[in-house]
Amino acid sequence: MRRLLMGRRCCSGPLLLLLGLSVCLFLQTLMGARNRLRSGPRPAADLQNRGPPQEVVMEETQRWISTLEALHGETRVQVWSQKKRRAVVLTGRLLVSDPEVQLYQQVLQEMDYEVQLSRYAETSSFLRTNHGVRGWSLLLCLSSSEGSCLRRISFSHLQHNQRVNLLPRVIEAFSDDGEGLCHFYTQLNLTGYELPMLPHACGSTNQNLQPPQTFLRADRHSPDGAPPPALVAIVNVYVLVTSVKPLTSFLHDISVVTTNQEERGRPTKLRNFLQQQLTPTVSHHALGQVKKVIGDVLLAALSTNQKQQTRSRCVLCYQLLTFTLLFKGSITPVVVQVETDLTFSSLSRDSFEGQITKDLILEETLRFLHLSAETHSQEYGGCRGTHGVCLSEDEFLFLLQFHRQMRTHSAFQLMYPSSSSSSGPSSVSDLVIRINQFYELQRNQNYKTDHTGEQTNQEPAVSPSQKVFDRGGPCLDPHLRQIYTAPPLTLTPPFSPWVKEYRAEVTFDTVTVRIRPQPVSSACRVHLDEHRGPRMSNYPVGLGNSRISILVTDDSELEPVVMAIYTVHVYRESRPSLPMFGDHVTCGFLQDCGLLVQPGRSCGLQPFIKTLRPLQTCSSGHEPGRWVVPCLSCSDNRTCDWREVAWQPDSCYHPLVDRRLLQDCLTDRKVLFIGDSTNRGMMYFLMERVNSTLEDWRKAHDTLVYRNLNGNRTLVSYSYYPQFWLEKNQRPTFRQALLQLIGRSQPLVNSNRTVLVVGGVQWLNTDHLKTVREVLNSESLGDVLVLVKSLGMGFHLPVDGIRSLNLREVQDLYGENQNIIATAMHHGYEAIDTFGITMGRYKEFMQGRCACHFHEVEKFWSSRLLDDPTSATGSTRTRPELSSQLAEPDTVHGAWPKALSYHVRGPVNQVYSEILLSRLCPQTRG
């Protein structure tokens, strides 16, 4: 180890001479200021000439700090020569899409790092050879890869410019020696005082801490009847250790607090929490006690493990720790848990609070450590007149790093060493204290001058955590910090605050995504989908494309002002399908095992044996049946060709109505639909089938009338019910809505030339069918054809903002659906059992928060000649099952001009809509 020793070696060259003289000046001015402060009372004349001791410190410390800054700028002999520095991030078990991994990538790329991701040290090309210390300048070992780093990396071979986010001595000291006993306790000889820490406070065996309420209840039953203490809380604080020798640690502003009044923890600034609980003076002392307790524990832990020599330590390495403190009526806490990582177990996972807080601390750690500053290797010459103080290269590099950190605005504040822990004027720790005191004096002066509030250093910049936790004011920075999702979405392009549109894909089995966008500034608000939408929500993800709009707003005015809009397009894959090329078996299923609607019946794929006798056409639309699909094996749904799945009634079949027959059947007929959007989907399917194209589509929530279908020979009308978005006293009743629809569709004839289709997802009940009978009779329409669309699957997912059914409520729907079908038959109406059809394929819903839509309407430019009679479904099906294979819109390639058209897609909707057509046109039977 090269040292700055008095007269040990000669200066070689003007640059090294400058370094030696600068160090001498640095130490002489520092020691002179310190000696004057320690020399006791001075004569009045001396004080008049020199001013107060603090001013002396400010003046002379400013002089040697300026020297230090000049030294930093002028003494580089060997600069790290890579054009672009490389950071290796070992993700362990974390996915690339995990917010923590994305955060590291984003911040490091901003700092001009080339980021290389790998799972473990053994799988990284940069870490497999040369003790793992070649080809990189920064190594980040995320939580599940720490063991891999400690095994592979030789910390004694690290170069001065290399940095790792691990300190082996710290990890070893706080390792679990069994039943949570901290390793350093086995070597600690406590004499004269008791360490403010539980011995069994390390490792994962101490996770289930008693909540503060337990301690409060104990105090309430104290014999003397004393009132409960004012401060009862469990507080997680986050500590950054940047050096073991000399011990240097920082405390982050943000803590997680669980009080005796709360069941869950909440992130808050530690200083603010103490001020809320205690008087200003006492809260100041309490914060000091927090720093002292943690400092004492760190000092004791690291003083017991000094096997590693100074030469083997990593100068720029660091370690983040979580200290769990227990306050029980005293301002002096007890350490009850220490973890060598950032943990947030007391925060709710559903709200992403833990991940958000962790990302803030991680980002501020990277920026506080000055990773963007150029680090370099240096050679030193001798120096004289240093009062016997010698600095090694490591110590000098450490001081340069510490000085930069003190100049950086950050949420970290120096915790150790402190003025009370100084080990004398000849120590590096004393130099650290003086640098810190200098900037503390500057901060105090700035506060008195500007009244801008207490800051961690003199720079006016605002740290990320201040933007998040300091509320108030207008939205001046309308950007997002991150978009948090569960499960994590892999966004394309990778998230950046300046990119406003993203795409992501999820698998078929992912039916919901919980999303919480986090703004850069708490002065900005985030709303999902609309101005007053929630800031966090569970989204159902339908098959195909879904869109999530994120509005960043300024809510400081009476009406929110949209400042920015981010959009996430989520594509959900269809069920995985294996094409059938050879032998296969036919499997059938009634319901999915993931949602047992009928507990007494089978679920999942079962062998299906086709009947050999010819089947008759079905005599009703509610014949019981099942879905059938070809598979290699009924025990594995991944071996099925789901493109060929079809609905098979048990003892009959529903014929597919030829378009020409459908047109003839609907000539001079009027079809009235009343119901919700699922009923509207059937209407648009009918319109596209009869016209072979759909030229008009509206997501209407009122009344529609189409008079131009089938060559102006067929009328279709629709009325939306129920209008749930209105107040109950303002909603039209079902009777009123039905009468309005009849009035808009006049003239009507009292025969099956008039058709009424009524139904929806889950609002329909037997009373509505009674109302239908009463209204039709009162309007002299008792002989019209009525088709009842029964209930359907939906509202079965835990979605915010709408009602969600539990399993028992979903099971109850089956019985209610049977009652509706029986009542319809009693009144002489046709019934289509959409509940039985959707029950087994409840995951295959399309867009919509209710997870009840099994159709969607897509827009495309059609090349079809308007008088072209060809239909994509123009042949009568001879097979007994009704296929749900998508019927694609019919086009003639090359025809001109192209017209805007729409297409109703959705295989499940297609099946029950075809059943509707077969009941409308009974002449096709047989």
DRENZAPA-405601 format. One record per residue (C-alpha): residue in three letters; x, y, z. Coordinates in steps of 0.25 Angstrom, whole numbers, plus 5000, padded with zeros to 4 digits. Layout:
REM residues N
alaXYZ/...
//
This chain:
REM residues 926
met500050005000/arg500650134996/arg500550245006/leu500750395007/leu501950385017/met502850495022/gly504050495014/arg503950345010/arg504050374995/cys504450484985/cys503450554977/ser503650514962/gly503050614953/pro502350744954/leu500950674955/leu501350584967/leu502050704974/leu500650784972/leu499950664979/gly500950664991/leu500850814993/ser499350814992/val499150705002/cys500150775012/leu499350905010/phe498050825012/leu498450755025/gln499150885031/thr497950975029/leu497050865034/met497850835047/gly498150985049/ala496651015049/arg496350895058/asn497450935068/arg496951075069/leu495551015073/arg496150925083/ser497151025089/gly496051075099/pro495651215103/arg496351325095/pro496651475098/ala495651575094/ala496551645085/asp496851505078/leu495351485076/gln495151625071/asn496251595061/arg495851455057/gly494351455059/pro493551345065/pro494051205064/gln493051165054/glu493451275045/val494851225046/val494451085042/met493651135031/glu494851225025/glu495951125027/thr495150995023/gln494751075011/arg496151095007/trp496550945008/ile495250895002/ser495650984990/thr497050914990/leu496350784990/glu495450814978/ala496650864971/leu497450744974/his496250654969/gly496350734956/glu497850734953/thr498450604959/arg497950504949/val499050424944/gln498350294939/val496950314935/trp496050194933/ser496250174918/gln494950114914/lys494150204905/lys492850154911/arg492850094925/arg492149964927/ala491249924938/val490849774941/val489549754947/leu489249614953/thr487749604953/gly487649464960/arg486249414960/leu485749554956/leu485149564942/val485649674932/ser484249734933/asp484349754948/pro484349904952/glu485649894960/val486349834948/gln485749944939/leu486150054949/tyr487550014949/gln487650004934/gln486950144932/val487850214943/leu489150154938/gln488850184924/glu488650324928/met489950324934/asp490650274921/tyr490850134926/glu490750014916/val489849914924/gln490049764923/leu488949674929/ser489249534934/arg488549444944/tyr489749404953/ala491249434953/glu491549294948/thr490749324935/ser491349454933/ser492449464922/phe493149574930/leu493149504943/arg493549364939/thr495049394938/asn496249474945/his495549464959/gly494349534953/val495049674953/arg495249704938/gly494449774928/trp493449854937/ser493449974946/leu492149954954/leu491549814958/leu490149814964/cys489749684971/leu488249684973/ser487649614985/ser487549474980/ser488949474973/glu489749524985/gly490249384989/ser490749364974/cys491549504975/leu492249464988/arg492649334983/arg493149384970/ile493749524972/ser495149534979/phe494949664986/ser496449674989/his496749684974/leu495749794971/gln496349924965/his496150064970/asn495150094960/gln494249974962/arg493049984971/val492149864976/asn490849884984/leu491349784995/leu492249795007/pro492649655011/arg492949695025/val491649755027/ile490949635021/glu491749545030/ala491549625043/phe489949625041/ser489849485036/asp489049385044/asp489749285053/gly488549205056/glu487149245061/gly487349395057/leu488649405065/cys489549515059/his490949465055/phe491649575061/tyr490949545075/thr491749415076/gln493049495075/leu492649615083/asn493149645097/leu492149745103/thr492849805115/gly492349935122/tyr491049955114/glu489949875107/leu489749885092/pro488349945089/met487949825080/leu487349695082/pro488449585079/his487449495071/ala487149605061/cys487849555048/gly487349465037/ser486049425032/thr485549355046/asn485149485052/gln484149535041/asn482949525050/leu483149635059/gln482049675069/pro481249795064/pro481249925072/gln479849895077/thr480349775085/phe481249865093/leu480249975095/arg479249865101/ala480349825110/asp480549965115/arg479049995117/his478949875127/ser480249925135/pro480049915150/asp480150065153/gly479150105143/ala480050195136/pro479550255123/pro480150185110/pro481450245105/ala481350345094/leu482350285084/val482050135081/ala482450095067/ile483250005059/val484050085049/asn484850025037/val486050115034/tyr486950105022/val488450115024/leu489550135014/val490950085018/thr492050145009/ser493350105016/val493650005027/lys495050065031/pro494750175034/leu493350135037/thr492450235029/ser490950225028/phe489750305024/leu488250305028/his487250325017/asp486050425020/ile484950325017/ser484550215027/val483350125028/val482550145041/thr481550055047/thr480950115060/asn479950065070/gln478850125062/glu479150055049/glu479049915044/arg479949945032/gly481250025031/arg481350145023/pro482550215016/thr482850355022/lys484050445025/leu484650405039/arg484850545043/asn483350585040/phe482850455047/leu483650495060/gln483150635059/gln481750595059/gln481850505071/leu482750585079/thr483150735082/pro484150795073/thr485250795083/val484950645087/ser484850605073/his486150665070/his486750575081/ala486050455077/leu486650465063/gly487950475069/gln487750355077/val487350275065/lys488650315058/lys489450285071/val488750145073/ile489050105059/gly490450155059/asp490750085072/val490249955066/leu491049975053/leu492350005061/ala492149885070/ala491849795058/leu493049835050/ser494049845061/thr493849695063/asn494349655049/gln495649705045/lys496249585039/gln496249655025/gln497349755024/thr497249895018/arg497849845005/ser496749745002/arg495549845004/cys494849904993/val494950064994/leu493750094986/cys492849984990/tyr491550004998/gln490449935005/leu488949965008/leu488349915021/thr486949915027/phe486949945042/thr485649915049/leu485449995061/leu484549985073/phe484050105080/lys483350075093/gly483050205101/ser484550245100/ile485250335090/thr486350235090/pro485950115081/val486449975081/val486949895068/val486049775067/gln486449735052/val487549765043/glu487549715028/thr488649735018/asp487649785007/leu486449875006/thr485149815012/phe483749865012/ser482949755017/ser482049845026/leu481549915013/ser480349865005/arg480749794993/asp479449824986/ser479749974986/phe481249954981/glu481650044992/gly482849954995/gln483349954981/ile483150104979/thr483950134992/lys485050034989/asp485250094975/leu485350234981/ile486450194991/leu487150114980/glu487150224970/glu487650324980/thr488750234985/leu489250224971/arg489250374969/phe489750404983/leu490950314980/his491350394969/leu491450274959/ser491450374948/ala492750444953/glu494050394946/thr494850304955/his496250284953/ser497550224958/gln498650314964/glu500150314968/tyr500550394979/gly501850464983/gly502350504997/cys501950615006/arg502450695018/gly501950765030/thr500650685032/his500750675047/gly501050525045/val499750495037/cys499950395026/leu498850365015/ser498850245007/glu498350244993/asp497050174998/glu496850275008/phe497050394999/leu496150334988/phe495150314999/leu495250465003/leu495050504989/gln493850424988/phe493250475001/his493450614997/arg492650594985/gln491550534993/met491450645002/arg491350744991/thr490150654985/his488750694988/ser488150564994/ala487250505004/phe488450435011/gln489050505023/leu490350465030/met490050375042/tyr491450325046/pro492450375049/ser491850485057/ser492550605065/ser492350515077/ser493050395071/ser494350465066/ser495550395069/gly496550505069/pro497250605059/ser498050495053/ser496950415047/val496250405034/ser494950405042/asp495250545047/leu495450595033/val494050535029/ile493450605041/arg494050745037/ile493650735023/asn492250695027/gln492250815038/phe492650915027/tyr491450875018/glu490550875030/leu490951015034/gln490651055019/arg489250995020/asn488951065032/gln489351195026/asn488551175014/tyr487351135022/lys487451265030/thr487651345017/asp486651285008/his485551215017/thr485551105007/gly485450995018/glu486550895023/gln487350835012/thr488350725012/asn489450805005/gln489550944998/glu489150914984/pro487750954980/ala487350824973/val486150744978/ser486350594981/pro485350494975/ser484850454989/gln484550604992/lys483750614979/val482950494983/phe482750524998/asp482650674998/arg481250714993/gly480750844989/gly480850944978/pro480450934963/cys480850814954/leu482150864948/asp482750734944/pro481650654937/his482450524935/leu482350384941/arg483450324949/gln483050184946/ile481850094942/tyr481649984953/thr480849864949/ala480549724955/pro480949634948/pro482149714943/leu481849754928/thr483049764919/leu482849894912/thr483249924898/pro484050014897/pro484550014911/phe483950114921/ser484550254920/pro483850374926/trp483950444912/val483250324904/lys481750334904/glu481250204897/tyr481650064900/arg481249924896/ala481249794904/glu480849654903/val480249554913/thr479949404912/phe478549354911/asp478449314926/thr478749464930/val477349514932/thr477549634940/val478749734942/arg478849834954/ile479449964950/arg479950084958/pro480650194950/gln481550274959/pro481750424956/val483150494957/ser482550604966/ser481450584976/ala480850724972/cys480350644959/arg479250544960/val479050414952/his477650374947/leu477350244939/asp476450254927/glu475750384931/his475950514938/arg475350464951/gly475850324950/pro476650244960/arg478150254962/met478250104963/ser477349994958/asn477149854954/tyr476949834940/pro476249714933/val477149684920/gly476249634909/leu476749544898/gly477349634887/asn477649774889/ser477349864901/arg477750004904/ile478050074917/ser478050224917/ile478850294928/leu478550434930/val479550524938/thr478750644943/asp478850774950/asp477850764961/ser478150904968/glu477050964960/leu475550944962/glu475550854950/pro476650754947/val477550804935/val478150684927/met479650714925/ala480150584919/ile479550454914/tyr480250324914/thr479650204907/val479950054909/his479449954899/val479349814904/tyr479149694895/arg478649574902/glu478949444894/ser477949344890/arg477949204897/pro479149124892/ser478749034881/leu479448914875/pro479048884860/met478548744858/phe479348674847/gly479048524851/asp478248444860/his477548514871/val476448494881/thr475148574884/cys475048634897/gly473948714903/phe473748804915/leu472648874923/gln473348964931/asp474749014935/cys475448954947/gly475849094951/leu474449134953/leu473449024958/val472149084955/gln471448944956/pro472248874968/gly471548744966/arg471948734951/ser473248704944/cys474248804940/gly475348814930/leu475548724918/gln474848594918/pro474848484907/phe473648504898/ile473048394890/lys472248434878/thr470948374876/leu470748284863/arg469248314861/pro468848434853/leu468548554861/gln467248634859/thr467248784859/cys467048854872/ser465648894876/ser466049004885/gly467249094888/his467449044902/glu467848904899/pro468948854909/gly470248834903/arg471748844904/trp472948894897/val473748794889/val475148804883/pro476248714877/cys477448674885/leu478548584886/ser478248554900/cys477048604909/ser477948614921/asp478748734915/asn477948844909/arg479248894902/thr479148784892/cys477848824887/asp477548904874/trp476649014880/arg476449074866/glu475448954864/val474648964877/ala473148954875/trp471848954883/gln471248824883/pro469848804889/asp469648674896/ser468548614887/cys468348704875/tyr469048814866/his468848954863/pro468948974847/leu469649094842/val468649174834/asp469149204820/arg469149354817/arg468149354805/leu467249274814/leu467449374825/gln467149494816/asp465849424811/cys465449394825/leu465649534830/thr464949604818/asp463849694823/arg464149664838/lys464549754849/val465549704860/leu465549784873/phe466649774883/ile466649824897/gly467749794907/asp469249834910/ser470449824901/thr470449674900/asn469049684894/arg469649794885/gly470749704880/met469749594876/met468949704868/tyr470249754860/phe470549604857/leu469149584851/met469349714843/glu470649674838/arg470149534834/val468949574827/asn469649694819/ser470949614818/thr471649744823/leu471449844835/glu471549984830/asp471050054842/trp471450034857/arg471250114870/lys471550074884/ala470150134887/his469550144901/asp468150194896/thr467250154885/leu467650124870/val466850094858/tyr467350034845/arg466350024833/asn467349994822/leu467649854824/asn467449744814/gly467249834803/asn466249924812/arg465449804814/thr465749784829/leu465749874841/val466649854853/ser466449944866/tyr467149944879/ser466950004893/tyr468050004903/tyr467649954917/pro467949974929/gln468550114929/phe469350084941/trp470150214940/leu468950304944/glu468450324958/lys467350224962/asn466250324962/gln466650364948/arg466750234941/pro465650194932/thr464950064936/phe464949944928/arg463549964924/gln463850104920/ala465050064912/leu464249954905/leu463050044902/gln464050144896/leu464650034887/ile463349994882/gly462950134879/arg464150164871/ser464050034863/gln462550054858/pro461750014851/leu461849874856/val460949754853/asn460449654864/ser461149524858/asn462449464857/arg462849564847/thr463149644859/val464349594867/leu464749644881/val466049594887/val466249624901/gly467349604911/gly468749634916/val469849594925/gln469249584939/trp468149684941/leu467049604935/asn466149534945/thr464749464944/asp464049594947/his464549654934/leu463949544926/lys462649574933/thr462749714929/val462949674915/arg461649594915/glu460949714921/val461449824911/leu461249734899/asn459849704903/ser459549844906/glu460049884892/ser459349774885/leu460649704881/gly460349574889/asp460649484877/val462049544874/leu463249444874/val464049474887/leu465449414889/val466149424903/lys467649434904/ser467949374917/leu469049414927/gly470449414924/met471849404931/gly472449534935/phe472749614948/his473549494953/leu474849564954/pro475349664965/val475249794957/asp475249924964/gly474050014962/ile473049914959/arg472349804966/ser473149674967/leu472449534970/asn473049434979/leu473049284975/arg471749264983/glu471049374976/val471549324962/gln470949184966/asp469649244970/leu469549304956/tyr469349164950/gly468049144958/glu467549274954/asn467849254940/gln467049124940/asn465849204946/ile465949304935/ile465949194924/ala464749124931/thr463949254932/ala464249284917/met463649144913/his462449174922/his462149294915/gly462349224901/tyr463649304898/glu464949244892/ala466149244901/ile467649234897/asp468449184909/thr469649274908/phe470049244922/gly470349104919/ile471149144907/thr472049244913/met472249164926/gly473349074921/arg474049194913/tyr473949304924/lys475449344921/glu475149374907/phe474549504909/met474849624900/gln475049774905/gly474249834916/arg474349844931/cys473249744933/ala473949634927/cys472649594921/his472849634906/phe473049514897/his473049604885/glu473749734879/val473549814867/glu474749844859/lys474949944848/phe475549914834/trp475549964820/ser474749874811/ser475049844797/arg473649774795/leu472749804783/leu471549854789/asp470649764781/asp471549644783/pro470649534789/thr471749444794/ser471749414808/ala472949354816/thr471949264824/gly471049244812/ser470949084812/thr470049004821/arg470848934832/thr470648784832/arg471448744844/pro470648734857/glu471448834865/leu471448984864/ser472849034861/ser473349164868/gln474449184858/leu474449324854/ala473749364842/glu474649464835/pro474049584827/asp473749554813/thr474649634803/val474949634788/his476449664787/gly476749774777/ala475249834776/trp475149984777/pro474750074783/lys475050034797/ala473950064808/leu474050074823/ser473449944829/tyr473349874842/his473449734847/val472849664859/arg473849564864/gly473849474876/pro473649324875/val472749304887/asn471849414883/gln471849354869/val471249224875/tyr470049274882/ser469749384871/glu469749264861/ile468749194871/leu467949324871/leu467849324856/ser467449174855/arg466249204865/leu465849324856/cys465749244844/pro465149104848/gln464949074833/thr466349024832/arg466148914842/gly466248774836/
//
